[in-house]
Structures are given as C-alpha cells and as structure tokens.
Amino acid sequence: MMKRLLLFFALLCGAALPAYAHKPSDSYLSLEVQGERITGQWDIALRDLDFAIGLDQDGDGKLTWDEIRARHATIAAYALERLGIATDQGACRIDTDQQLVDDHTDGAYSVLRFHAACPGPVTALIINYQLFADLDPQHKGLLRLTRDGATSTAIFDPAHARQTLSLTSPDRWRQFGAYVKDGVWHIWIGYDHILFLLSLLLPAVMLGARGTPSASLRESFIDVLKVVTAFTLAHSLTLTLASLSLISLPSRWVESAIAASVVLAALNNIYPLFRGRRPVAAFGFGLIHGFGFASVLIDLGLPQGALLTSLFGFNLGVEIGQLCIVAAFLPLAFALRGTWFYRRLLTGGSAVIALVAVVWLAERAFDLKLISA
C-alpha cells in the first residue's frame, strides 16, 4: 500500500513537471485612449504562438527572425481574431501597425502594435479577450489601460473573458480583487513554490529526535508559524524590490535558484542540512522565490501608482494561497505523524520532490527540455 501511495505521489509530481516548470502563460496588452482612437501593443510569448500556429518551420526547436517574420501576417490574424474592442456605440476597427520581438523575464515575445478606431468618444471599453482560450484554460491576459495619464488594469482569463472598463471612474476595488485572485492562482499553480513549502512543512510534526512525533498541535503550529513567517517576509521583500525595479536578476538565474532551493529543502528531510535552522533557510530561499513572483508585475510595466495597488493585491493573494496550503496540510500531517506511513512519506516523498526538482534545475540552468510537454 505504501509503495502505491509513493508511486502516486511521484506520478503527481511528474505530471506537474512539463506544464509548470516555468512561468505560466501570460500575455501583456497595453491600450492608450486618445479621443476616438486607441493605440495598442500586445506582447505574446513566442513559445505560446509556436504551439498554437507553428512558427518553427524547420522543426529544429529554435525560432529565427526569418521564421517569425514569415509568419507575421498569420500571427496578427490569429491574435486579432481573438481580441474584441468596442464602446457603447459599437465595435472598434483594429488594424496592425508593426510587429517586433522583445525579451521578457521568461523569454522572447512577439510584439504586435496596432491601432483601433472607435465610433464616437470613448468613455468605457468593452474588451472581449479569447487568446488561447481553446488551448490553455490557465492562460491570462494582463491589461494596462491608459487615458490622460491615468492607468488602470484588468486580468482576463476564460472565466472573465469579457469585461467592461470605465475610463471616467475606474473600479479600483475590482482591479485590486483581480490581483488578489491572481496571486492566489499563481501560488496554487506554481508547483515549485508548493513543493518547496511542503518540504519545509513535512518535518513540522516530527520535532525533537529523528522519528519522534510532536507532542502537541500547538508545538507544531509554532514551528510552522516560524517557517511560514520567515518565508513570507523574505519573498514579500524581494517581490516589492523587484516589482519596483530596484533590483533585477536574470530570469534563468532566478528560476534555477528556485529549483535548487526545492532540492535542498527536500534533501534536508533525508539528511539534515540546516540542523534546526529551517526558518533561516526559509528566509534565505524566500528571497529568491520573491523574484519569481515578481515576474508577473515586472512584465506588465505599470506606472508607480497603479503598480502599488496591484503589488499589494498580488502579494496578499500569494499569502492567502499559501495559508490555504498550510491550513490543509497541518491538521492532516499532525493526525498521521505517529504512523509508519508518515515516516516513510517524510523520507520517500522528500526523495521524490528532490528528484523532480533536479530535473527542473537541469532544464532551467541549461535550457533543456528533458520531459515533453
């Protein structure tokens, strides 16, 4: 029975590996309203476009400028067919201006610049966003909307594909709530962050000598509180600094370091590396994880006023998502702490986590694709 449970745990981790080894799929849509005219820029990941319409013509796994340029018309048609912009007076006509390529924190993006002509003055916009809706239900479109120097934001996904945005009185609470939800979702689909957190939490109900169950739930809760608080303080600090562009690190370094942190946190449960200093380790590794969280806000390029609101909402969402994981884990772990199953899970489960993270580390550090998506 135990072997079957560990095999299921391994398969679960392995299933998460190809889809979530890197940053989730996002696109970045910027709209600036000037009277009846809208100028826009839409940054879409080339890897997502390659999957959707096929950009790699020779199949060598690398995209060249010639391959991308040859597909400019197809890229524009595919994207703009899945974006609707309208006002109360009717639909706005969208025309392409230019296509470029730019680097974001997680790779190369196609940059589609366009303009839209609307019937009458624009006081509110009705946006219908359907990009990749049929291919990736977890894809999100992050919108930055500017008029007369004022910036508002919105987040689109298949469940919120059509939204009406007021330009005269933007709904700040709705924007804040959208980033709270995005923060929760970001932690829940960030399997590297989850496995890191679980690796730190697994020993919390086995305090004292190796194999000795914790005497009370309160004792375990205090240990968890120390670890989670250290991790929260650290990643909140670097999330803020990175989002405000005060500190910047290369994405590959950050993602590789996050994978390495998962390896070390898991190995600590098999052979003690930190020796009673898990909160210190949580703080140190949390500094790296904060840079990973920040990529969502960095790539949107918000001005400071809108950024602070979005940053606070997103960070709050990350904490809520994290606390939900802890609330689900701790009572169950405490109930099982004295069983043979939990002792095996502590070592066997940690070994599986370390193995998955080693694959992540190799993929990220050396830009490999060891497991097909």
Protein Blocks (a to p, Z undefined) as FASTA:
>chain_A
ZZmmmmmmmmmmmmmmmmmmpccdddddddddehjaccddddddfklmmmmnopalnono
pacfklmmmmmmmmmmmmmmmcccddfkbccddddfbdcddddfkbccdddddddddedj
afbdcdddfehklmmmmbccdddddeehiacdddddfklmbccddfklccfklmmmmmmm
mmmmmmmmmmklmmmmmmmmmmmmmghjehiacfbfklmmmmmmmmmmmmmmmmmmmmmm
mmnopaccdfklmmmmmmmmmmmmmmmmmmcfkgoplmmmmmmmmmmmmmmmmmmmmmno
pafklmmmmmmmmmmmmmmmmmmmmmmmmmmmmmmmmpmklmmmmmmmmmmmmmmmmmmm
mmmmnopafbcZZ
